[in-house]
Each structure stands twice: as structure tokens, then as C-alpha cells.
Amino acid sequence: NPKASARKKPAIGDLLELFCNAVGSFMRTATAALATMSTAARVETPHAYTGRMCAASRFLESQRADALFNDHLAHRLAGDEGLAQPMGDWIMTPRTVFGDDLLRSRYAAGVRQLVLLGAGMDARAYRMTDLPELRVFEVDQRTTFDVKEPLLHGEPLAVASRHTVATEFTQRGKWL
């Protein structure tokens, strides 16, 4: 896409500080928003809610004429609760582009496995058609997969395989 190549990709390092400063604010916002949402296809924790907010931001980028990527499932994965408050394209667009570019470069070097810790509503296994031998492992809270899996039912994978691992990262002793 010629328009997409004309857009300058922000340096991820410059945005990292902004992201870190915004995380606390987003968590407070996510907690408040969860309290006011309907119960239809709703995640149960503020951490899982941020995954829906991120999907909403990917949806917004995908709608641009000069989009840097296309996430055809982002609207569905965001749902009403994520669309009500997108995470912010100022961080999600460069973060997604950086992750996609890094994954493609490592794939070209022979890597065939991706482990997404805190996978949220990520849809790389469905949208990255140029990585056909990739095996994807998504690790996140059960509530994320309880909402995500029915939304993805029947969608064809773009990669070799996708596996979900439901866990609770906050349980002491579970991972160490």
C-alpha cells in the first residue's frame, strides 16, 4: 500500500515511556468501564478488558485508508466493551507494527513458534498469512478465552496451528 509506506513509523522506544505512564490510567479506566457494561460476552477482569481495548485500537487502524496493517477480526474481538474505549492508536499501532515486523524477521531466520504471554484479543494467528509454518501458543486468563474462542469459531487459521493456555498469572507459586 503506497499510502502506508508514506506514514512514518514512530520509534517504539520513544513510545515505551508514554505507554508505561499511561498503564495506571488505563487500568483505572478499565475497572470503571467494566462496572458499567452489560454482561453479554464480557470479560471478568480489568486485565482481560485491556485486551478488548487493544483490539478496538487495531480495528480503528484497520479502517484507515493508509492502514499499516489489517486486522479483519479486531471489531469482533473488541466487542462493545472494547469499542467503548479503545486503548489508543498512539501506542497500539506502533506496538502492533513492531511486533509484526519482528515476528516476520524472526520467521525469515527460521523461528516457527510464537508464545504470546498475556495474549488478550490478539489475532495474529488469523491475519498473518505470510507465516504458514508458524505454531502459535496464546497464554492468558480463562476469562479472555471464554469470550475470545466463541468469537473465533469457524475462522480459518493463517498459520500452522494455534493453542490456548488458560492460566492466572497472579497466583503465587503457579509459575515460579
C-alpha positions, -999 to +999 in steps of 0.1 A: +000+000+000+018+032-012+000+054+013+010+031+042+047+034+033+045+072+033+034+072+070+064+073+094+066+046+119+071+061+154+102+048+173+090+021+198+115+033+224+101+068+223+066+055+229+075+030+256+078+057+282+044+071+272+029+037+274+043+030+309+029+062+322-005+055+307-009+019+321-021+030+355-047+053+340-059+027+316-063+001+344-084+026+364-105+034+333-109-003+325-121-011+360-147+017+359-158+007+324-163-029+333-186-019+361-210-002+336-210-027+308-238-052+300-230-089+308-231-101+271-198-116+261-180-097+288-145-104+303-143-106+341-111-087+349-096-053+341-065-070+327-087-090+303-106-059+294-075-042+282-073-069+255-106-058+242-094-022+243-063-031+222-085-049+197-106-018+193-075+002+185-064-023+159-099-020+144-096+017+141-062+014+124-075-012+101-102+013+089-077+039+078-071+043+040-033+043+049-035+015+074-002-001+085-019-035+090-054-050+086-069-069+115-102-082+100-112-097+133-105-067+155-141-053+155-155-087+166-128-093+193-132-057+207-169-061+212-190-033+226-169-031+257-136-026+238-151-003+212-165+019+240-129+028+249-101+019+225-066+017+241-052+044+219-037+041+184-008+063+195+006+032+212-012+002+197-004+009+161+034+012+165+033-017+190+014-039+166+036-029+136+068-035+157+056-069+168+045-080+133+078-068+118+099-086+145+079-118+140+084-117+102+121-111+106+125-140+131+103-162+109+127-155+080+156-166+102+139-199+109+117-193+140+085-213+138+069-208+172+053-178+188+043-177+225+021-148+234+021-142+272-010-121+280-023-127+245-055-109+251-075-105+219-045-109+196-054-123+161-020-128+145-028-165+141-057-155+118-043-125+100-006-131+092-009-152+061+028-149+053+038-172+082+022-206+071+045-228+093+041-208+125+028-225+156+012-200+180+007-205+217-016-180+234-013-177+272-039-156+292-066-157+318-095-181+314-120-152+311-102-140+280-105-173+262-141-178+275-150-147+254-125-150+226-129-186+215-167-184+206-159-152+186-132-170+166-153-202+160-151-212+123-124-187+114-096-203+093-061-201+107-034-183+087-007-203+105+000-240+110-016-242+145-029-222+174-031-234+210-045-216+240-032-220+276-055-206+303-038-196+335-038-170+362-005-151+363-013-136+397-014-169+416+017-171+437+037-202+431+020-212+399+048-200+376+079-199+398 
